[in-house]
């Protein structure tokens, strides 16, 4: 008797969870993915049944991403796809529900899966799908003064449409001053708290982000995050005027530190949707570059963490070690960053014997320098006592809020896409996943320390095992309206790209979700109860990338009007 595959088990749980007699459409868009389409009226009940059904089998359901799509040109509807990771069964489950225009409404699943909160609010902003029952509805991406009924990711919104000042001010909101107390400011024993604004520009945080931190003396009693200041319209641009082989270069610019992982996740999503088999040698080259990117990202983070702790020697030492990684990246790809190596179906350049030898020398240098310095630095009382027991995220909160990457692993969650959903060449090697239970800043440091050494080991193994062969599969015309999910373990955690193919080798829908999108909502939880002086290192400990995750709002102090930035700068630019 043939043993049931992981996807068979997932599909079985899905069919059990479907409301009796009401059915649903169940299919497998590609290997490692199961898709089910249910009526929006039964969506919440279905999700509850799913959670229980997988729980009975010892598996958990982790919310990965949510994607709203305007399907009106296809079938006259809007659709919301919730992508759930069933890590134990190495499967992504895509749960779809449709809603008819002109006022699409799909019940919120955030009460069942709190990590879905941002995805549903973003879908409301960008596509105009409402989610009744959401516990904290409201703008997420678009500014509060954005005109009602204007949703940039709808298909009838041109990518090059510009909102002039008059149009943008139709919904303009009067504000009484940027420093006025928040209406939701917490009190302590009847006393009002002070509001400390951190950002959107701050010497300790080098990207635009805004935290409202409420303090009673030196103690933080509450915090709230406001982001999405750097929205660049990438999804709209890709869907409107780019081919599938142009998008990898755009995807790699989502993040200035770890962009290659985005290019890989995108290519994997398209390859999965189109059933393209990538040559093994190309898979190994992708894996080598992914681990080189992890090395440079983690070493950069160590330097920043030491800087925020006032340990400038550590900052300089880590960046000196990192420089060897950057030189090798340039030797392999021609660039220190934005490698430009990926196309759908494979890679653009090979790694020859001479370049492989350079990688080996780099690994020796990095391993020696990193162990020598960090081994001593992490024994210094001045460093350890600043981070031990600080900024704790419990395992329960990590699960509830959907934390990913080293941040989640430091709170006891043994999740890693390289193991749970193997991609590239990770299925050919054993990956050691460091996990700690303390959940504090020190645990996040120690997890990354072990990950640096593991990346060194993995690159050596990939170089030894890299097979001969081609670099790219032949890519013909892609069938339209195929769904694909591609995921990688970026340095900051799970990076997920969702695609729907279009006609003529284009995209109908593309939704990249960066790791920080899941990790940032955990920061207010970690800040509460801490001393204000610890706020910068607590925020930095998740290795946040705000630009990855992230529309700006400008306050006109003369008139007290809040306006979108693009309406104030030369008439704006492409929105979306």
DARAHU-V115970 format. One record per backbone hydrogen bond with DSSP energy under -1.0 kcal/mol. CO is the residue of the C=O (numbers start at 0). NH is the residue of the N-H. If there is no record, write none. Layout:
((CO/NH) (CO/NH))
//
This chain:
((4/8) (5/9) (6/10) (7/11) (8/12) (9/13) (10/14) (11/15) (12/16) (13/17) (18/21) (24/36) (26/34) (29/32) (31/91) (33/93) (34/26) (35/95) (36/24) (38/41) (41/45) (42/46) (43/47) (44/48) (45/49) (46/50) (47/51) (48/52) (49/53) (50/54) (51/55) (53/58) (54/57) (61/84) (64/82) (66/80) (68/70) (68/78) (70/73) (70/74) (70/75) (76/70) (77/98) (78/68) (79/96) (80/66) (81/94) (82/63) (82/64) (83/92) (84/61) (85/88) (85/90) (86/89) (90/85) (91/33) (92/83) (93/35) (94/81) (95/37) (96/79) (98/77) (103/129) (108/112) (112/115) (113/116) (115/119) (116/120) (117/121) (118/122) (119/123) (120/124) (121/125) (122/126) (122/127) (122/128) (125/152) (129/105) (130/133) (131/107) (142/145) (146/149) (150/153) (153/156) (157/160) (163/167) (164/168) (166/169) (168/171) (172/561) (176/179) (181/184) (187/190) (190/187) (193/214) (195/212) (197/210) (209/225) (210/197) (211/223) (212/195) (213/220) (213/221) (214/193) (215/218) (217/531) (218/215) (219/528) (221/213) (223/211) (225/209) (232/236) (233/237) (234/238) (235/239) (236/240) (242/245) (242/246) (246/250) (247/251) (249/252) (250/253) (258/262) (259/263) (260/264) (261/265) (262/266) (263/267) (264/268) (265/269) (266/270) (267/271) (268/272) (269/273) (270/275) (278/282) (279/283) (280/284) (281/285) (282/286) (283/287) (284/288) (285/289) (286/290) (287/291) (288/292) (289/293) (290/294) (291/295) (292/296) (293/297) (294/298) (295/299) (296/300) (297/301) (298/302) (299/303) (300/304) (301/305) (302/306) (303/307) (304/308) (305/310) (306/309) (310/314) (311/315) (312/316) (313/317) (314/318) (315/319) (316/320) (317/321) (318/322) (320/323) (321/325) (322/326) (323/327) (324/328) (325/329) (326/330) (327/331) (328/332) (329/333) (340/347) (342/345) (344/472) (345/342) (351/355) (352/356) (353/357) (354/358) (355/359) (356/360) (357/361) (358/362) (359/363) (360/364) (361/365) (362/366) (363/367) (364/368) (365/369) (366/370) (367/371) (368/372) (369/373) (370/374) (372/376) (373/377) (375/378) (376/379) (379/383) (380/384) (383/386) (383/387) (386/389) (386/441) (389/440) (393/397) (394/398) (395/399) (396/400) (397/402) (404/408) (405/409) (407/410) (407/412) (408/411) (408/435) (409/438) (412/414) (415/418) (415/419) (416/420) (422/425) (424/427) (435/411) (438/392) (439/443) (440/444) (441/445) (442/446) (443/447) (444/448) (445/449) (446/450) (447/451) (448/452) (449/453) (450/454) (451/455) (452/456) (453/457) (454/458) (455/459) (456/460) (457/461) (458/462) (459/463) (460/464) (470/346) (481/500) (483/498) (485/496) (487/489) (487/494) (489/492) (492/489) (494/487) (495/512) (496/485) (497/510) (498/483) (499/507) (499/508) (500/480) (504/243) (505/501) (508/499) (510/497) (512/495) (513/516) (514/517) (514/518) (515/519) (518/521) (519/522) (521/525) (522/526) (523/527) (526/529) (529/219) (530/533) (531/534) (533/537) (534/538) (535/539) (536/540) (538/541) (539/542) (544/548) (545/549) (551/564) (553/562) (554/556) (555/559) (555/560) (559/174) (560/555) (562/553) (564/567) (568/571))
//
